Amino acid sequence: MNSAARRSGGGLFEGIYRVIMRRNSVYVTFVIAGAFLGERAVDYGVHKLWEYNNVGKRYEDISVLGQRPSEE
């Protein structure tokens, strides 16, 4: 049964491997694009986590900062 699957085109990973690894230029482009998109995803996730953990402590959250006390 395993040899029949291989003759019919292989599995999902074999298809992806054939598409990406066939030419060096495609592989290098895939690696660079993956690194760029991965960096963006990690940066976005860490930023959201930092904001979630610091609600109420950020400069934007404190309403009295930058205001002069009223002299009444």
Predicted model as a PDB file, atoms N, CA, C, CB and O in Angstrom, pLDDT in the B-factor column:
MODEL        1                                                                  
ATOM      1  N   MET A   1       0.820  -1.189   0.000  1.00 52.00           N  
ATOM      2  CA  MET A   1       0.000   0.000   0.000  1.00 52.00           C  
ATOM      3  C   MET A   1       0.871   1.262   0.000  1.00 52.00           C  
ATOM      4  CB  MET A   1      -0.937  -0.007   1.207  1.00 52.00           C  
ATOM      5  O   MET A   1       0.526   2.265  -0.625  1.00 52.00           O  
ATOM      6  N   ASN A   2       1.978   1.200   0.693  1.00 57.00           N  
ATOM      7  CA  ASN A   2       2.877   2.339   0.763  1.00 57.00           C  
ATOM      8  C   ASN A   2       3.501   2.639  -0.591  1.00 57.00           C  
ATOM      9  CB  ASN A   2       3.960   2.091   1.792  1.00 57.00           C  
ATOM     10  O   ASN A   2       3.679   3.803  -0.950  1.00 57.00           O  
ATOM     11  N   SER A   3       3.838   1.584  -1.351  1.00 53.00           N  
ATOM     12  CA  SER A   3       4.438   1.806  -2.664  1.00 53.00           C  
ATOM     13  C   SER A   3       3.425   2.382  -3.651  1.00 53.00           C  
ATOM     14  CB  SER A   3       5.013   0.499  -3.209  1.00 53.00           C  
ATOM     15  O   SER A   3       3.804   3.115  -4.564  1.00 53.00           O  
ATOM     16  N   ALA A   4       2.138   2.058  -3.479  1.00 52.00           N  
ATOM     17  CA  ALA A   4       1.107   2.628  -4.352  1.00 52.00           C  
ATOM     18  C   ALA A   4       0.965   4.123  -4.111  1.00 52.00           C  
ATOM     19  CB  ALA A   4      -0.242   1.927  -4.126  1.00 52.00           C  
ATOM     20  O   ALA A   4       0.742   4.888  -5.049  1.00 52.00           O  
ATOM     21  N   ALA A   5       1.093   4.541  -2.852  1.00 50.00           N  
ATOM     22  CA  ALA A   5       1.003   5.975  -2.537  1.00 50.00           C  
ATOM     23  C   ALA A   5       2.188   6.722  -3.141  1.00 50.00           C  
ATOM     24  CB  ALA A   5       0.953   6.200  -1.002  1.00 50.00           C  
ATOM     25  O   ALA A   5       2.046   7.852  -3.609  1.00 50.00           O  
ATOM     26  N   ARG A   6       3.331   6.099  -3.129  1.00 52.00           N  
ATOM     27  CA  ARG A   6       4.510   6.756  -3.696  1.00 52.00           C  
ATOM     28  C   ARG A   6       4.407   6.871  -5.206  1.00 52.00           C  
ATOM     29  CB  ARG A   6       5.776   5.996  -3.321  1.00 52.00           C  
ATOM     30  O   ARG A   6       4.827   7.878  -5.777  1.00 52.00           O  
ATOM     31  N   ARG A   7       3.863   5.871  -5.856  1.00 56.00           N  
ATOM     32  CA  ARG A   7       3.725   5.912  -7.302  1.00 56.00           C  
ATOM     33  C   ARG A   7       2.690   6.927  -7.747  1.00 56.00           C  
ATOM     34  CB  ARG A   7       3.362   4.550  -7.825  1.00 56.00           C  
ATOM     35  O   ARG A   7       2.801   7.493  -8.834  1.00 56.00           O  
ATOM     36  N   SER A   8       1.679   7.164  -6.911  1.00 59.00           N  
ATOM     37  CA  SER A   8       0.612   8.082  -7.305  1.00 59.00           C  
ATOM     38  C   SER A   8       0.964   9.540  -7.024  1.00 59.00           C  
ATOM     39  CB  SER A   8      -0.669   7.721  -6.585  1.00 59.00           C  
ATOM     40  O   SER A   8       0.120  10.408  -7.245  1.00 59.00           O  
ATOM     41  N   GLY A   9       2.137   9.840  -6.560  1.00 64.00           N  
ATOM     42  CA  GLY A   9       2.521  11.225  -6.383  1.00 64.00           C  
ATOM     43  C   GLY A   9       3.008  11.555  -4.986  1.00 64.00           C  
ATOM     44  O   GLY A   9       3.487  12.666  -4.760  1.00 64.00           O  
ATOM     45  N   GLY A  10       2.907  10.652  -4.057  1.00 78.00           N  
ATOM     46  CA  GLY A  10       3.404  10.878  -2.714  1.00 78.00           C  
ATOM     47  C   GLY A  10       2.430  11.645  -1.862  1.00 78.00           C  
ATOM     48  O   GLY A  10       1.298  11.921  -2.259  1.00 78.00           O  
ATOM     49  N   GLY A  11       2.897  11.979  -0.685  1.00 91.00           N  
ATOM     50  CA  GLY A  11       2.056  12.676   0.265  1.00 91.00           C  
ATOM     51  C   GLY A  11       2.193  14.181   0.155  1.00 91.00           C  
ATOM     52  O   GLY A  11       2.828  14.710  -0.757  1.00 91.00           O  
ATOM     53  N   LEU A  12       1.593  14.833   1.089  1.00 91.00           N  
ATOM     54  CA  LEU A  12       1.589  16.296   1.121  1.00 91.00           C  
ATOM     55  C   LEU A  12       3.009  16.849   1.271  1.00 91.00           C  
ATOM     56  CB  LEU A  12       0.702  16.800   2.270  1.00 91.00           C  
ATOM     57  O   LEU A  12       3.401  17.788   0.578  1.00 91.00           O  
ATOM     58  N   PHE A  13       3.768  16.249   2.189  1.00 89.00           N  
ATOM     59  CA  PHE A  13       5.120  16.756   2.428  1.00 89.00           C  
ATOM     60  C   PHE A  13       6.030  16.546   1.225  1.00 89.00           C  
ATOM     61  CB  PHE A  13       5.723  16.084   3.648  1.00 89.00           C  
ATOM     62  O   PHE A  13       6.893  17.376   0.940  1.00 89.00           O  
ATOM     63  N   GLU A  14       5.839  15.455   0.533  1.00 91.00           N  
ATOM     64  CA  GLU A  14       6.640  15.223  -0.666  1.00 91.00           C  
ATOM     65  C   GLU A  14       6.309  16.236  -1.757  1.00 91.00           C  
ATOM     66  CB  GLU A  14       6.419  13.803  -1.186  1.00 91.00           C  
ATOM     67  O   GLU A  14       7.201  16.691  -2.473  1.00 91.00           O  
ATOM     68  N   GLY A  15       5.043  16.587  -1.885  1.00 90.00           N  
ATOM     69  CA  GLY A  15       4.647  17.596  -2.865  1.00 90.00           C  
ATOM     70  C   GLY A  15       5.222  18.961  -2.534  1.00 90.00           C  
ATOM     71  O   GLY A  15       5.728  19.658  -3.414  1.00 90.00           O  
ATOM     72  N   ILE A  16       5.143  19.344  -1.263  1.00 87.00           N  
ATOM     73  CA  ILE A  16       5.721  20.622  -0.838  1.00 87.00           C  
ATOM     74  C   ILE A  16       7.230  20.613  -1.049  1.00 87.00           C  
ATOM     75  CB  ILE A  16       5.388  20.907   0.643  1.00 87.00           C  
ATOM     76  O   ILE A  16       7.810  21.598  -1.507  1.00 87.00           O  
ATOM     77  N   TYR A  17       7.854  19.495  -0.711  1.00 88.00           N  
ATOM     78  CA  TYR A  17       9.304  19.368  -0.896  1.00 88.00           C  
ATOM     79  C   TYR A  17       9.679  19.536  -2.362  1.00 88.00           C  
ATOM     80  CB  TYR A  17       9.799  18.006  -0.378  1.00 88.00           C  
ATOM     81  O   TYR A  17      10.639  20.233  -2.690  1.00 88.00           O  
ATOM     82  N   ARG A  18       8.908  18.888  -3.246  1.00 89.00           N  
ATOM     83  CA  ARG A  18       9.211  18.984  -4.676  1.00 89.00           C  
ATOM     84  C   ARG A  18       9.035  20.412  -5.193  1.00 89.00           C  
ATOM     85  CB  ARG A  18       8.317  18.028  -5.470  1.00 89.00           C  
ATOM     86  O   ARG A  18       9.824  20.869  -6.020  1.00 89.00           O  
ATOM     87  N   VAL A  19       8.021  21.111  -4.721  1.00 89.00           N  
ATOM     88  CA  VAL A  19       7.767  22.478  -5.198  1.00 89.00           C  
ATOM     89  C   VAL A  19       8.848  23.436  -4.704  1.00 89.00           C  
ATOM     90  CB  VAL A  19       6.377  22.963  -4.734  1.00 89.00           C  
ATOM     91  O   VAL A  19       9.342  24.264  -5.470  1.00 89.00           O  
ATOM     92  N   ILE A  20       9.213  23.327  -3.433  1.00 88.00           N  
ATOM     93  CA  ILE A  20      10.147  24.289  -2.835  1.00 88.00           C  
ATOM     94  C   ILE A  20      11.602  23.955  -3.165  1.00 88.00           C  
ATOM     95  CB  ILE A  20       9.959  24.330  -1.320  1.00 88.00           C  
ATOM     96  O   ILE A  20      12.394  24.853  -3.452  1.00 88.00           O  
ATOM     97  N   MET A  21      11.950  22.696  -3.126  1.00 87.00           N  
ATOM     98  CA  MET A  21      13.354  22.323  -3.236  1.00 87.00           C  
ATOM     99  C   MET A  21      13.804  22.054  -4.677  1.00 87.00           C  
ATOM    100  CB  MET A  21      13.611  21.107  -2.398  1.00 87.00           C  
ATOM    101  O   MET A  21      14.966  21.713  -4.899  1.00 87.00           O  
ATOM    102  N   ARG A  22      12.934  22.196  -5.626  1.00 88.00           N  
ATOM    103  CA  ARG A  22      13.308  21.883  -7.008  1.00 88.00           C  
ATOM    104  C   ARG A  22      14.409  22.813  -7.502  1.00 88.00           C  
ATOM    105  CB  ARG A  22      12.087  21.981  -7.928  1.00 88.00           C  
ATOM    106  O   ARG A  22      15.358  22.366  -8.146  1.00 88.00           O  
ATOM    107  N   ARG A  23      14.286  24.105  -7.204  1.00 90.00           N  
ATOM    108  CA  ARG A  23      15.294  25.070  -7.656  1.00 90.00           C  
ATOM    109  C   ARG A  23      15.819  25.853  -6.464  1.00 90.00           C  
ATOM    110  CB  ARG A  23      14.706  26.034  -8.723  1.00 90.00           C  
ATOM    111  O   ARG A  23      15.078  26.157  -5.529  1.00 90.00           O  
ATOM    112  N   ASN A  24      17.087  26.169  -6.508  1.00 91.00           N  
ATOM    113  CA  ASN A  24      17.723  26.873  -5.406  1.00 91.00           C  
ATOM    114  C   ASN A  24      17.123  28.267  -5.210  1.00 91.00           C  
ATOM    115  CB  ASN A  24      19.224  26.977  -5.648  1.00 91.00           C  
ATOM    116  O   ASN A  24      16.979  28.717  -4.074  1.00 91.00           O  
ATOM    117  N   SER A  25      16.777  28.948  -6.288  1.00 92.00           N  
ATOM    118  CA  SER A  25      16.228  30.297  -6.165  1.00 92.00           C  
ATOM    119  C   SER A  25      14.877  30.283  -5.442  1.00 92.00           C  
ATOM    120  CB  SER A  25      16.076  30.937  -7.553  1.00 92.00           C  
ATOM    121  O   SER A  25      14.583  31.190  -4.663  1.00 92.00           O  
ATOM    122  N   VAL A  26      14.065  29.268  -5.692  1.00 90.00           N  
ATOM    123  CA  VAL A  26      12.774  29.152  -5.006  1.00 90.00           C  
ATOM    124  C   VAL A  26      13.000  28.871  -3.531  1.00 90.00           C  
ATOM    125  CB  VAL A  26      11.906  28.039  -5.640  1.00 90.00           C  
ATOM    126  O   VAL A  26      12.319  29.441  -2.679  1.00 90.00           O  
ATOM    127  N   TYR A  27      13.956  27.990  -3.219  1.00 92.00           N  
ATOM    128  CA  TYR A  27      14.263  27.661  -1.836  1.00 92.00           C  
ATOM    129  C   TYR A  27      14.760  28.885  -1.065  1.00 92.00           C  
ATOM    130  CB  TYR A  27      15.303  26.548  -1.782  1.00 92.00           C  
ATOM    131  O   TYR A  27      14.303  29.142   0.049  1.00 92.00           O  
ATOM    132  N   VAL A  28      15.680  29.631  -1.642  1.00 94.00           N  
ATOM    133  CA  VAL A  28      16.224  30.818  -0.975  1.00 94.00           C  
ATOM    134  C   VAL A  28      15.127  31.864  -0.776  1.00 94.00           C  
ATOM    135  CB  VAL A  28      17.395  31.417  -1.795  1.00 94.00           C  
ATOM    136  O   VAL A  28      15.060  32.489   0.282  1.00 94.00           O  
ATOM    137  N   THR A  29      14.276  32.059  -1.766  1.00 93.00           N  
ATOM    138  CA  THR A  29      13.162  33.001  -1.637  1.00 93.00           C  
ATOM    139  C   THR A  29      12.212  32.553  -0.542  1.00 93.00           C  
ATOM    140  CB  THR A  29      12.408  33.137  -2.968  1.00 93.00           C  
ATOM    141  O   THR A  29      11.737  33.378   0.238  1.00 93.00           O  
ATOM    142  N   PHE A  30      11.926  31.260  -0.470  1.00 93.00           N  
ATOM    143  CA  PHE A  30      11.056  30.717   0.570  1.00 93.00           C  
ATOM    144  C   PHE A  30      11.642  30.955   1.962  1.00 93.00           C  
ATOM    145  CB  PHE A  30      10.829  29.218   0.343  1.00 93.00           C  
ATOM    146  O   PHE A  30      10.919  31.334   2.883  1.00 93.00           O  
ATOM    147  N   VAL A  31      12.931  30.739   2.115  1.00 95.00           N  
ATOM    148  CA  VAL A  31      13.590  30.928   3.413  1.00 95.00           C  
ATOM    149  C   VAL A  31      13.565  32.399   3.817  1.00 95.00           C  
ATOM    150  CB  VAL A  31      15.045  30.415   3.365  1.00 95.00           C  
ATOM    151  O   VAL A  31      13.247  32.718   4.962  1.00 95.00           O  
ATOM    152  N   ILE A  32      13.896  33.294   2.893  1.00 97.00           N  
ATOM    153  CA  ILE A  32      13.921  34.726   3.212  1.00 97.00           C  
ATOM    154  C   ILE A  32      12.519  35.232   3.532  1.00 97.00           C  
ATOM    155  CB  ILE A  32      14.520  35.531   2.044  1.00 97.00           C  
ATOM    156  O   ILE A  32      12.336  35.966   4.503  1.00 97.00           O  
ATOM    157  N   ALA A  33      11.534  34.853   2.735  1.00 97.00           N  
ATOM    158  CA  ALA A  33      10.154  35.281   2.999  1.00 97.00           C  
ATOM    159  C   ALA A  33       9.651  34.703   4.313  1.00 97.00           C  
ATOM    160  CB  ALA A  33       9.226  34.859   1.849  1.00 97.00           C  
ATOM    161  O   ALA A  33       8.955  35.385   5.065  1.00 97.00           O  
ATOM    162  N   GLY A  34       9.996  33.456   4.593  1.00 96.00           N  
ATOM    163  CA  GLY A  34       9.591  32.846   5.859  1.00 96.00           C  
ATOM    164  C   GLY A  34      10.213  33.538   7.056  1.00 96.00           C  
ATOM    165  O   GLY A  34       9.551  33.734   8.075  1.00 96.00           O  
ATOM    166  N   ALA A  35      11.472  33.908   6.944  1.00 98.00           N  
ATOM    167  CA  ALA A  35      12.138  34.620   8.037  1.00 98.00           C  
ATOM    168  C   ALA A  35      11.501  35.986   8.247  1.00 98.00           C  
ATOM    169  CB  ALA A  35      13.644  34.773   7.750  1.00 98.00           C  
ATOM    170  O   ALA A  35      11.274  36.397   9.385  1.00 98.00           O  
ATOM    171  N   PHE A  36      11.213  36.690   7.159  1.00 98.00           N  
ATOM    172  CA  PHE A  36      10.598  38.011   7.273  1.00 98.00           C  
ATOM    173  C   PHE A  36       9.210  37.919   7.900  1.00 98.00           C  
ATOM    174  CB  PHE A  36      10.511  38.680   5.896  1.00 98.00           C  
ATOM    175  O   PHE A  36       8.896  38.662   8.830  1.00 98.00           O  
ATOM    176  N   LEU A  37       8.381  37.012   7.397  1.00 98.00           N  
ATOM    177  CA  LEU A  37       7.025  36.874   7.942  1.00 98.00           C  
ATOM    178  C   LEU A  37       7.034  36.343   9.368  1.00 98.00           C  
ATOM    179  CB  LEU A  37       6.194  35.953   7.060  1.00 98.00           C  
ATOM    180  O   LEU A  37       6.200  36.738  10.183  1.00 98.00           O  
ATOM    181  N   GLY A  38       7.962  35.458   9.674  1.00 98.00           N  
ATOM    182  CA  GLY A  38       8.082  34.947  11.038  1.00 98.00           C  
ATOM    183  C   GLY A  38       8.493  36.042  12.007  1.00 98.00           C  
ATOM    184  O   GLY A  38       7.980  36.116  13.124  1.00 98.00           O  
ATOM    185  N   GLU A  39       9.418  36.892  11.579  1.00 98.00           N  
ATOM    186  CA  GLU A  39       9.846  38.008  12.428  1.00 98.00           C  
ATOM    187  C   GLU A  39       8.701  38.964  12.689  1.00 98.00           C  
ATOM    188  CB  GLU A  39      11.011  38.757  11.786  1.00 98.00           C  
ATOM    189  O   GLU A  39       8.526  39.443  13.809  1.00 98.00           O  
ATOM    190  N   ARG A  40       7.915  39.245  11.648  1.00 98.00           N  
ATOM    191  CA  ARG A  40       6.762  40.142  11.813  1.00 98.00           C  
ATOM    192  C   ARG A  40       5.736  39.555  12.775  1.00 98.00           C  
ATOM    193  CB  ARG A  40       6.103  40.422  10.455  1.00 98.00           C  
ATOM    194  O   ARG A  40       5.181  40.275  13.606  1.00 98.00           O  
ATOM    195  N   ALA A  41       5.481  38.256  12.669  1.00 98.00           N  
ATOM    196  CA  ALA A  41       4.500  37.600  13.534  1.00 98.00           C  
ATOM    197  C   ALA A  41       4.961  37.607  14.989  1.00 98.00           C  
ATOM    198  CB  ALA A  41       4.252  36.160  13.067  1.00 98.00           C  
ATOM    199  O   ALA A  41       4.166  37.878  15.889  1.00 98.00           O  
ATOM    200  N   VAL A  42       6.239  37.309  15.225  1.00 98.00           N  
ATOM    201  CA  VAL A  42       6.766  37.311  16.592  1.00 98.00           C  
ATOM    202  C   VAL A  42       6.741  38.726  17.159  1.00 98.00           C  
ATOM    203  CB  VAL A  42       8.206  36.740  16.627  1.00 98.00           C  
ATOM    204  O   VAL A  42       6.373  38.916  18.319  1.00 98.00           O  
ATOM    205  N   ASP A  43       7.125  39.720  16.366  1.00 98.00           N  
ATOM    206  CA  ASP A  43       7.115  41.104  16.818  1.00 98.00           C  
ATOM    207  C   ASP A  43       5.702  41.546  17.206  1.00 98.00           C  
ATOM    208  CB  ASP A  43       7.675  42.022  15.727  1.00 98.00           C  
ATOM    209  O   ASP A  43       5.514  42.185  18.241  1.00 98.00           O  
ATOM    210  N   TYR A  44       4.719  41.210  16.385  1.00 98.00           N  
ATOM    211  CA  TYR A  44       3.330  41.569  16.669  1.00 98.00           C  
ATOM    212  C   TYR A  44       2.844  40.879  17.948  1.00 98.00           C  
ATOM    213  CB  TYR A  44       2.422  41.191  15.478  1.00 98.00           C  
ATOM    214  O   TYR A  44       2.198  41.505  18.789  1.00 98.00           O  
ATOM    215  N   GLY A  45       3.154  39.598  18.088  1.00 98.00           N  
ATOM    216  CA  GLY A  45       2.721  38.853  19.268  1.00 98.00           C  
ATOM    217  C   GLY A  45       3.339  39.375  20.553  1.00 98.00           C  
ATOM    218  O   GLY A  45       2.646  39.519  21.560  1.00 98.00           O  
ATOM    219  N   VAL A  46       4.639  39.659  20.530  1.00 98.00           N  
ATOM    220  CA  VAL A  46       5.316  40.176  21.717  1.00 98.00           C  
ATOM    221  C   VAL A  46       4.789  41.563  22.062  1.00 98.00           C  
ATOM    222  CB  VAL A  46       6.842  40.220  21.499  1.00 98.00           C  
ATOM    223  O   VAL A  46       4.621  41.884  23.238  1.00 98.00           O  
ATOM    224  N   HIS A  47       4.527  42.389  21.052  1.00 97.00           N  
ATOM    225  CA  HIS A  47       3.985  43.731  21.292  1.00 97.00           C  
ATOM    226  C   HIS A  47       2.615  43.652  21.961  1.00 97.00           C  
ATOM    227  CB  HIS A  47       3.883  44.515  19.971  1.00 97.00           C  
ATOM    228  O   HIS A  47       2.352  44.370  22.925  1.00 97.00           O  
ATOM    229  N   LYS A  48       1.744  42.779  21.452  1.00 96.00           N  
ATOM    230  CA  LYS A  48       0.409  42.630  22.047  1.00 96.00           C  
ATOM    231  C   LYS A  48       0.496  42.073  23.460  1.00 96.00           C  
ATOM    232  CB  LYS A  48      -0.467  41.716  21.180  1.00 96.00           C  
ATOM    233  O   LYS A  48      -0.259  42.501  24.333  1.00 96.00           O  
ATOM    234  N   LEU A  49       1.391  41.136  23.703  1.00 97.00           N  
ATOM    235  CA  LEU A  49       1.574  40.583  25.043  1.00 97.00           C  
ATOM    236  C   LEU A  49       2.077  41.655  26.004  1.00 97.00           C  
ATOM    237  CB  LEU A  49       2.554  39.400  25.008  1.00 97.00           C  
ATOM    238  O   LEU A  49       1.620  41.725  27.145  1.00 97.00           O  
ATOM    239  N   TRP A  50       3.010  42.490  25.555  1.00 95.00           N  
ATOM    240  CA  TRP A  50       3.531  43.561  26.390  1.00 95.00           C  
ATOM    241  C   TRP A  50       2.424  44.563  26.727  1.00 95.00           C  
ATOM    242  CB  TRP A  50       4.704  44.269  25.688  1.00 95.00           C  
ATOM    243  O   TRP A  50       2.303  44.992  27.875  1.00 95.00           O  
ATOM    244  N   GLU A  51       1.618  44.936  25.730  1.00 93.00           N  
ATOM    245  CA  GLU A  51       0.509  45.856  25.988  1.00 93.00           C  
ATOM    246  C   GLU A  51      -0.499  45.260  26.958  1.00 93.00           C  
ATOM    247  CB  GLU A  51      -0.184  46.226  24.687  1.00 93.00           C  
ATOM    248  O   GLU A  51      -1.001  45.962  27.836  1.00 93.00           O  
ATOM    249  N   TYR A  52      -0.803  43.977  26.810  1.00 94.00           N  
ATOM    250  CA  TYR A  52      -1.763  43.313  27.690  1.00 94.00           C  
ATOM    251  C   TYR A  52      -1.268  43.297  29.135  1.00 94.00           C  
ATOM    252  CB  TYR A  52      -2.026  41.881  27.208  1.00 94.00           C  
ATOM    253  O   TYR A  52      -2.053  43.484  30.065  1.00 94.00           O  
ATOM    254  N   ASN A  53       0.028  43.073  29.322  1.00 94.00           N  
ATOM    255  CA  ASN A  53       0.585  43.007  30.673  1.00 94.00           C  
ATOM    256  C   ASN A  53       0.813  44.380  31.297  1.00 94.00           C  
ATOM    257  CB  ASN A  53       1.884  42.251  30.649  1.00 94.00           C  
ATOM    258  O   ASN A  53       1.025  44.464  32.507  1.00 94.00           O  
ATOM    259  N   ASN A  54       0.776  45.448  30.521  1.00 91.00           N  
ATOM    260  CA  ASN A  54       1.076  46.781  31.043  1.00 91.00           C  
ATOM    261  C   ASN A  54      -0.094  47.742  30.916  1.00 91.00           C  
ATOM    262  CB  ASN A  54       2.269  47.353  30.331  1.00 91.00           C  
ATOM    263  O   ASN A  54       0.115  48.955  30.874  1.00 91.00           O  
ATOM    264  N   VAL A  55      -1.310  47.239  30.855  1.00 88.00           N  
ATOM    265  CA  VAL A  55      -2.488  48.112  30.775  1.00 88.00           C  
ATOM    266  C   VAL A  55      -2.551  48.948  32.047  1.00 88.00           C  
ATOM    267  CB  VAL A  55      -3.810  47.280  30.584  1.00 88.00           C  
ATOM    268  O   VAL A  55      -2.448  48.421  33.154  1.00 88.00           O  
ATOM    269  N   GLY A  56      -2.722  50.264  31.876  1.00 84.00           N  
ATOM    270  CA  GLY A  56      -2.800  51.177  33.013  1.00 84.00           C  
ATOM    271  C   GLY A  56      -1.463  51.702  33.472  1.00 84.00           C  
ATOM    272  O   GLY A  56      -1.421  52.616  34.296  1.00 84.00           O  
ATOM    273  N   LYS A  57      -0.379  51.168  32.978  1.00 85.00           N  
ATOM    274  CA  LYS A  57       0.960  51.593  33.398  1.00 85.00           C  
ATOM    275  C   LYS A  57       1.680  52.382  32.323  1.00 85.00           C  
ATOM    276  CB  LYS A  57       1.791  50.393  33.779  1.00 85.00           C  
ATOM    277  O   LYS A  57       2.749  52.941  32.566  1.00 85.00           O  
ATOM    278  N   ARG A  58       1.096  52.430  31.132  1.00 84.00           N  
ATOM    279  CA  ARG A  58       1.749  53.116  30.022  1.00 84.00           C  
ATOM    280  C   ARG A  58       1.504  54.619  30.112  1.00 84.00           C  
ATOM    281  CB  ARG A  58       1.243  52.569  28.673  1.00 84.00           C  
ATOM    282  O   ARG A  58       0.572  55.071  30.778  1.00 84.00           O  
ATOM    283  N   TYR A  59       2.355  55.384  29.432  1.00 82.00           N  
ATOM    284  CA  TYR A  59       2.242  56.841  29.427  1.00 82.00           C  
ATOM    285  C   TYR A  59       0.881  57.284  28.892  1.00 82.00           C  
ATOM    286  CB  TYR A  59       3.367  57.459  28.588  1.00 82.00           C  
ATOM    287  O   TYR A  59       0.286  58.234  29.401  1.00 82.00           O  
ATOM    288  N   GLU A  60       0.395  56.592  27.864  1.00 80.00           N  
ATOM    289  CA  GLU A  60      -0.888  56.962  27.259  1.00 80.00           C  
ATOM    290  C   GLU A  60      -2.057  56.710  28.203  1.00 80.00           C  
ATOM    291  CB  GLU A  60      -1.101  56.190  25.964  1.00 80.00           C  
ATOM    292  O   GLU A  60      -3.105  57.342  28.066  1.00 80.00           O  
ATOM    293  N   ASP A  61      -1.898  55.803  29.153  1.00 80.00           N  
ATOM    294  CA  ASP A  61      -2.991  55.433  30.044  1.00 80.00           C  
ATOM    295  C   ASP A  61      -3.138  56.367  31.239  1.00 80.00           C  
ATOM    296  CB  ASP A  61      -2.789  54.033  30.530  1.00 80.00           C  
ATOM    297  O   ASP A  61      -4.187  56.377  31.883  1.00 80.00           O  
ATOM    298  N   ILE A  62      -2.125  57.138  31.541  1.00 80.00           N  
ATOM    299  CA  ILE A  62      -2.158  58.007  32.719  1.00 80.00           C  
ATOM    300  C   ILE A  62      -2.582  59.392  32.274  1.00 80.00           C  
ATOM    301  CB  ILE A  62      -0.772  58.051  33.443  1.00 80.00           C  
ATOM    302  O   ILE A  62      -1.853  60.069  31.550  1.00 80.00           O  
ATOM    303  N   SER A  63      -3.766  59.814  32.709  1.00 79.00           N  
ATOM    304  CA  SER A  63      -4.362  61.045  32.186  1.00 79.00           C  
ATOM    305  C   SER A  63      -3.729  62.311  32.756  1.00 79.00           C  
ATOM    306  CB  SER A  63      -5.839  61.054  32.475  1.00 79.00           C  
ATOM    307  O   SER A  63      -3.821  63.359  32.117  1.00 79.00           O  
ATOM    308  N   VAL A  64      -3.096  62.269  33.917  1.00 80.00           N  
ATOM    309  CA  VAL A  64      -2.567  63.483  34.535  1.00 80.00           C  
ATOM    310  C   VAL A  64      -1.160  63.824  34.063  1.00 80.00           C  
ATOM    311  CB  VAL A  64      -2.571  63.337  36.032  1.00 80.00           C  
ATOM    312  O   VAL A  64      -0.661  64.902  34.385  1.00 80.00           O  
ATOM    313  N   LEU A  65      -0.522  62.970  33.334  1.00 73.00           N  
ATOM    314  CA  LEU A  65       0.829  63.270  32.856  1.00 73.00           C  
ATOM    315  C   LEU A  65       0.770  64.364  31.803  1.00 73.00           C  
ATOM    316  CB  LEU A  65       1.507  62.004  32.281  1.00 73.00           C  
ATOM    317  O   LEU A  65      -0.080  64.339  30.913  1.00 73.00           O  
ATOM    318  N   GLY A  66       1.664  65.308  31.910  1.00 66.00           N  
ATOM    319  CA  GLY A  66       1.736  66.385  30.923  1.00 66.00           C  
ATOM    320  C   GLY A  66       0.776  67.521  31.205  1.00 66.00           C  
ATOM    321  O   GLY A  66       0.725  68.475  30.429  1.00 66.00           O  
ATOM    322  N   GLN A  67       0.032  67.460  32.259  1.00 71.00           N  
ATOM    323  CA  GLN A  67      -0.889  68.533  32.600  1.00 71.00           C  
ATOM    324  C   GLN A  67      -0.346  69.314  33.792  1.00 71.00           C  
ATOM    325  CB  GLN A  67      -2.296  67.972  32.909  1.00 71.00           C  
ATOM    326  O   GLN A  67       0.255  68.746  34.705  1.00 71.00           O  
ATOM    327  N   ARG A  68      -0.567  70.612  33.767  1.00 71.00           N  
ATOM    328  CA  ARG A  68      -0.161  71.450  34.902  1.00 71.00           C  
ATOM    329  C   ARG A  68      -1.252  71.404  35.961  1.00 71.00           C  
ATOM    330  CB  ARG A  68       0.112  72.923  34.452  1.00 71.00           C  
ATOM    331  O   ARG A  68      -2.438  71.405  35.629  1.00 71.00           O  
ATOM    332  N   PRO A  69      -0.872  71.363  37.210  1.00 70.00           N  
ATOM    333  CA  PRO A  69      -1.897  71.381  38.257  1.00 70.00           C  
ATOM    334  C   PRO A  69      -2.636  72.717  38.247  1.00 70.00           C  
ATOM    335  CB  PRO A  69      -1.263  71.125  39.647  1.00 70.00           C  
ATOM    336  O   PRO A  69      -2.022  73.772  38.085  1.00 70.00           O  
ATOM    337  N   SER A  70      -3.927  72.667  38.417  1.00 69.00           N  
ATOM    338  CA  SER A  70      -4.710  73.898  38.435  1.00 69.00           C  
ATOM    339  C   SER A  70      -4.532  74.591  39.778  1.00 69.00           C  
ATOM    340  CB  SER A  70      -6.209  73.607  38.163  1.00 69.00           C  
ATOM    341  O   SER A  70      -4.540  73.951  40.830  1.00 69.00           O  
ATOM    342  N   GLU A  71      -4.370  75.915  39.726  1.00 66.00           N  
ATOM    343  CA  GLU A  71      -4.156  76.693  40.951  1.00 66.00           C  
ATOM    344  C   GLU A  71      -5.476  77.300  41.353  1.00 66.00           C  
ATOM    345  CB  GLU A  71      -3.069  77.800  40.755  1.00 66.00           C  
ATOM    346  O   GLU A  71      -5.826  78.394  40.909  1.00 66.00           O  
ATOM    347  N   GLU A  72      -6.199  76.606  42.179  1.00 60.00           N  
ATOM    348  CA  GLU A  72      -7.495  77.121  42.657  1.00 60.00           C  
ATOM    349  C   GLU A  72      -7.463  77.345  44.121  1.00 60.00           C  
ATOM    350  CB  GLU A  72      -8.625  76.178  42.315  1.00 60.00           C  
ATOM    351  O   GLU A  72      -8.460  77.775  44.701  1.00 60.00           O  
TER     352      GLU A  72                                                      
ENDMDL                                                                          
END                                                                             
